Amino acid sequence: MSGSALVVGLGLNGLGVVRSLAQAGIRTHALDDAMGAYTATRCCSVSKAAVSGEGLLEALAAYRARLDHDPVLFLTREDGVATVAAYRDAISGYRIAMPGRAVVEAMVNKDRFMPIAERAGLAVPKTVTLRAAEDVALLGRLTPPLIVKPSEHVAAYQARFRKAYVFESADEAAPTIPDMLAAAGELVAQEYVPGDDGSVFFCLAYFSAESDMLAAYTGYKTASWPPRVGGTAGCAPAPEAHARLAADTQAFFAAAHFQGMGSLEFKRHARTGEFYMIEPTACRTDYQSELATLNGVNLPAVQFADQMRLPLPTAAPTHRYGWRDPGAVASGAKVPKAGKGWQAIDAVWRRGDPGPWLAQGRSRITRKLSRLTGRR
């Protein structure tokens, strides 16, 4: 296939992207700042570089100077999305699927995307925004339990706190709010939708410049880590929910006049069965996006074809495979290996691409030997 792709960020998310692109026969290079075990993949070449900020801008310019064509750009982290959105006019020589900066910033702010969801007719949990310590009084407008989290991803917050916290009452939340605000700058508090981790669904999709959904796949979480409030530890197909959630996802991103890779997370109310929209992921692949590729819907290949003005790859959706993060399992997550009609695939181990798994194993052995040697 003509052309090439550049993937920014080679964590577990990026590993899924380069494997998806390799499956479609697309030449791929990746930039990564950590240069950890995932760079041992045989699915792309890799260079060490910053993945956000001015360092990323410099790396993009330097890499493009080596090429005689414009590569398709894939982003895997929010800080990379923020950089490209802010400096889009200064980045030349790349094919970038992204709306204007105002739309991107609305997508990543939990306070600002709620009006878009309401315009699209989606049900959303009742929410208040906290910007100062005295805003704790606003929690009285909500029916507990409550979930509290930062409006945006902030490094200072992530260094000290979990992704989100569930409180049984406003009084329980009040002592923690000031410290969370000091780190995050802005918080959102929502009424917690009843249901366990298996009640969390998502629709992964790619949208054209006209906001048309060109491909989509729907799944649900089989486990989160930490439980109730963490990221995806495991997921599986949810074909029974696809028609409903794909329609809601199309409506939301069309209302935002969105272009590029996007997904929506939903939670199904344990008692009523109603789906509530929780949050979007915009202009980058989601952590568990490889679930779609494993089941016949290669979203990175769709983005590549759309940006290169090539015929879109034929999607042949199946529902045979789940996805399981071995790092979360090692941390204590209870992630099922199989379910009704599906079997989980390890997110790192692949017979045709064993390098990342082997590199992780070597790293674990080295750390253990180091600890043993240090005790002597």
C-alpha positions in Angstrom: 0.0 0.0 0.0 1.4 3.5 -0.9 2.1 6.1 1.7 3.1 5.6 5.3 1.9 6.3 8.9 3.5 7.9 11.9 2.3 6.9 15.3 3.0 9.2 18.3 3.3 7.3 21.6 4.0 3.6 21.8 2.4 2.5 25.0 0.0 -0.3 25.0 -2.4 1.8 23.1 0.2 2.6 20.4 1.2 -1.0 20.2 -2.3 -1.9 19.2 -2.3 0.8 16.5 1.0 -0.3 14.9 -0.2 -3.9 14.9 -3.4 -2.8 13.2 -1.5 -0.9 10.6 0.9 -3.7 10.0 -2.0 -6.1 9.5 -3.3 -3.8 6.7 0.2 -3.7 5.1 0.9 -0.1 6.0 4.5 1.0 6.5 4.7 2.6 9.9 7.2 4.5 12.1 6.6 5.4 15.7 7.9 8.1 18.1 8.2 7.3 21.8 9.7 9.0 24.8 10.1 6.0 27.1 11.4 3.5 24.6 10.2 0.6 26.8 9.3 -3.0 26.0 6.7 -2.1 23.4 9.4 -0.7 21.1 10.6 -4.3 20.5 7.6 -4.8 18.2 8.4 -5.9 14.6 5.4 -4.0 13.3 7.2 -0.6 12.9 10.5 1.2 13.2 10.8 3.5 16.3 12.7 6.7 17.2 13.1 8.2 20.6 11.4 11.6 20.7 9.1 13.8 22.8 5.4 12.9 22.3 4.0 16.3 23.3 5.0 20.0 23.6 7.7 21.7 21.6 9.7 18.5 21.5 7.0 16.8 19.5 6.8 19.7 17.1 10.5 19.5 16.5 10.4 15.7 16.1 7.5 16.0 13.6 9.5 18.5 11.5 12.6 16.4 11.6 10.9 13.2 10.7 9.0 14.8 7.8 12.2 16.1 6.4 13.3 12.5 5.8 10.3 11.7 3.6 9.2 12.4 0.1 5.5 12.2 1.0 3.0 13.3 3.6 2.4 10.5 6.2 -0.8 9.9 8.0 -0.5 11.0 11.7 -1.9 8.8 14.5 -2.0 10.1 18.1 -2.4 7.8 21.1 -2.2 10.3 24.1 -4.2 13.3 25.2 -1.1 15.5 25.6 -0.1 14.8 22.0 -3.6 15.7 20.9 -3.4 19.0 22.8 -0.1 19.8 21.2 -1.2 19.1 17.6 -4.6 20.9 18.2 -2.8 24.0 19.5 -0.1 24.2 16.8 -2.0 22.7 13.9 -1.1 25.7 11.6 2.6 25.2 12.3 2.6 21.5 11.5 3.0 20.9 7.7 3.5 17.8 5.6 1.2 15.5 7.5 -2.3 14.1 6.9 -4.2 14.9 10.1 -7.7 13.8 10.9 -8.8 16.5 13.5 -11.4 19.2 13.8 -10.6 22.8 14.8 -9.0 23.6 18.2 -12.2 24.7 19.8 -13.9 21.4 19.1 -10.9 19.4 20.3 -10.8 21.4 23.6 -14.5 20.9 24.1 -14.1 17.1 23.6 -11.5 16.8 26.3 -13.2 18.9 28.9 -15.9 17.1 30.9 -17.8 20.3 31.6 -17.8 21.5 28.0 -18.9 18.3 26.2 -22.0 17.8 28.3 -24.0 20.5 26.3 -23.0 18.7 23.1 -24.4 15.4 24.4 -27.6 17.2 25.4 -28.0 18.7 21.9 -27.5 15.3 20.5 -30.4 13.9 22.7 -28.2 11.7 24.8 -28.9 10.9 28.4 -26.1 12.2 30.7 -25.7 11.9 34.5 -26.7 15.1 36.4 -23.4 17.0 36.8 -22.0 20.1 38.6 -18.6 21.8 38.0 -16.4 22.6 40.9 -13.8 25.4 40.5 -13.3 26.7 44.1 -13.6 25.2 47.6 -16.9 26.9 48.2 -18.4 25.0 45.2 -18.6 22.0 47.5 -22.1 23.3 48.3 -23.1 22.4 44.7 -22.9 18.7 45.6 -26.2 19.2 47.4 -27.9 19.4 44.0 -26.9 15.8 43.3 -28.4 12.5 44.5 -25.6 10.3 45.9 -23.6 8.3 45.4 -21.3 10.7 43.6 -18.4 10.3 41.3 -15.8 13.1 41.2 -13.0 13.5 38.7 -11.0 16.3 37.0 -12.5 18.1 34.1 -9.4 17.4 32.0 -6.3 15.2 32.3 -3.8 17.1 34.4 -0.3 15.7 35.2 -0.2 17.2 38.7 -3.5 15.6 39.5 -2.6 12.2 38.1 0.6 12.1 40.1 -1.3 12.3 43.4 -4.8 11.0 42.8 -6.8 8.2 41.1 -8.6 8.8 37.9 -11.9 9.3 39.8 -13.5 8.7 43.2 -16.9 7.5 44.3 -18.3 9.0 47.4 -21.4 7.8 49.2 -22.5 11.4 50.2 -21.6 15.0 49.8 -20.3 15.1 53.4 -17.9 12.2 52.6 -16.6 14.1 49.5 -16.2 17.5 51.1 -12.8 16.9 52.9 -11.1 15.6 49.8 -12.4 18.2 47.3 -10.0 21.1 48.2 -6.8 19.0 47.6 -8.2 17.5 44.4 -9.1 21.1 43.2 -5.6 22.3 44.1 -4.1 19.7 41.8 -6.6 19.6 39.0 -7.9 23.2 38.8 -11.4 22.1 38.0 -13.5 19.1 38.9 -16.8 17.6 37.8 -19.1 15.8 40.2 -21.8 13.5 38.8 -24.6 11.3 40.1 -23.1 7.8 40.0 -24.9 5.5 37.6 -25.6 2.2 39.4 -23.9 -0.8 38.0 -20.6 -2.8 38.1 -17.7 -2.6 35.7 -19.6 -4.9 33.3 -22.2 -2.1 32.9 -19.6 0.2 31.1 -19.9 0.1 27.3 -18.1 1.9 24.5 -18.4 2.6 20.8 -15.1 3.0 18.9 -15.4 4.8 15.6 -13.8 6.9 12.9 -15.4 9.9 11.3 -14.9 11.6 7.9 -14.5 15.4 7.4 -18.3 15.5 7.0 -18.7 13.8 10.4 -20.0 10.6 8.9 -19.2 7.5 10.8 -17.1 5.4 8.4 -16.6 2.4 10.7 -17.5 1.5 14.3 -17.3 -1.3 16.8 -19.0 -1.7 20.2 -17.7 -3.4 23.3 -18.1 -3.5 27.1 -15.6 -3.7 30.0 -15.2 -7.0 31.6 -13.1 -5.4 34.3 -11.6 -2.0 35.3 -8.5 -1.3 37.4 -8.9 0.0 40.0 -12.5 -1.4 40.1 -15.4 1.1 39.5 -13.3 4.1 38.7 -10.2 2.9 36.7 -9.2 2.3 33.1 -10.0 -0.8 31.0 -8.4 -4.0 32.3 -10.4 -6.2 30.0 -13.2 -5.8 27.4 -15.3 -7.9 25.1 -17.7 -7.5 22.1 -21.2 -6.2 22.7 -23.1 -6.8 19.5 -26.4 -6.6 21.2 -25.8 -2.9 22.0 -24.1 -1.9 18.8 -27.1 -0.4 16.9 -28.2 1.7 19.8 -24.8 3.0 20.9 -23.4 3.5 17.3 -26.4 5.7 16.6 -25.8 7.7 19.8 -22.1 8.0 19.0 -22.9 9.2 15.5 -25.3 11.8 16.8 -22.9 13.1 19.4 -19.9 13.6 17.0 -22.1 15.0 14.3 -23.4 17.6 16.8 -19.8 18.5 17.5 -18.9 18.7 13.7 -16.1 16.3 14.5 -13.6 14.6 12.2 -11.1 11.8 13.1 -10.8 8.9 15.5 -13.4 9.2 18.3 -15.3 7.0 20.8 -17.9 7.3 23.4 -18.2 5.6 26.8 -21.6 4.7 28.2 -22.9 3.2 31.4 -26.0 1.1 31.5 -28.2 1.8 34.6 -28.3 -1.4 36.6 -32.0 -1.1 37.4 -33.6 0.7 34.4 -31.3 -0.5 31.6 -31.0 3.0 30.3 -27.6 4.0 28.7 -26.0 7.2 30.0 -23.2 8.8 28.0 -20.1 9.2 30.3 -17.3 10.8 28.2 -15.8 10.9 24.8 -12.3 10.1 23.5 -11.3 12.4 20.6 -8.6 12.6 18.0 -6.8 9.5 19.3 -7.2 5.8 19.6 -8.7 4.6 22.9 -6.7 2.4 25.2 -8.7 -0.7 24.2 -9.2 0.2 20.5 -7.5 -2.9 19.3 -10.6 -4.9 20.3 -12.1 -3.6 17.0 -9.2 -4.8 14.9 -9.2 -8.2 16.6 -12.9 -8.5 15.6 -12.6 -7.4 11.9 -13.0 -3.6 12.1 -9.5 -2.1 11.6 -10.1 1.5 12.6 -6.5 2.7 12.0 -6.6 1.2 8.5 -9.9 3.1 7.9 -8.3 6.4 9.0 -5.3 5.7 6.8 -7.5 5.0 3.7 -9.7 8.0 4.3 -6.8 10.4 4.7 -5.0 8.9 1.6 -8.2 9.0 -0.4 -8.1 5.3 -1.0 -11.0 2.8 -1.0 -12.0 2.0 2.6 -11.1 -1.5 3.8 -14.0 -3.9 4.0 -15.1 -4.4 7.5 -16.2 -7.9 8.4 -17.3 -7.7 12.1 -17.0 -10.7 14.3 -17.5 -11.1 18.0 -15.1 -13.9 18.9 -12.3 -12.1 20.8 -12.0 -10.1 23.9 -9.0 -8.0 25.0 -7.1 -8.4 28.3 -4.4 -6.1 29.7 -1.8 -8.3 31.4 -0.4 -5.3 33.3 -3.7 -4.8 35.1 -4.0 -8.5 35.8 -0.5 -8.4 37.4 -1.7 -5.4 39.5 -4.6 -7.4 40.9 -7.5 -7.0 38.4 -9.8 -10.0 38.0 -10.2 -10.2 34.3 -12.0 -13.1 32.7 -10.2 -15.1 30.0 -13.4 -16.0 28.2 -17.1 -15.3 28.1 -20.2 -16.2 26.0 -18.9 -16.7 22.5 -15.6 -15.0 23.0 -12.0 -15.7 24.2 -9.7 -12.9 25.5 -6.5 -12.1 23.6 -3.5 -11.0 25.6 -2.9 -7.3 24.7 0.9 -7.9 24.7 1.6 -11.5 23.7 1.3 -12.3 20.0 2.8 -15.3 18.2 3.7 -13.2 15.2 5.1 -10.3 17.2 6.6 -11.8 20.4 9.2 -9.0 21.0 7.2 -6.8 23.4 6.2 -9.8 25.6 9.8 -11.1 25.7 11.2 -7.6 26.5 8.7 -7.3 29.3 9.8 -10.7 30.7 13.5 -9.7 30.6 12.7 -6.4 32.3 10.8 -8.3 35.1 13.7 -10.7 35.6 16.2 -7.8 35.7 14.1 -6.0 38.4 13.8 -9.1 40.5 17.5 -9.8 40.3 18.3 -6.2 41.2 16.0 -6.4 44.3 17.6 -9.7 45.4 21.1 -8.3 44.8 20.2 -5.2 46.8 19.2 -7.2 49.8 22.6 -8.8 50.2 
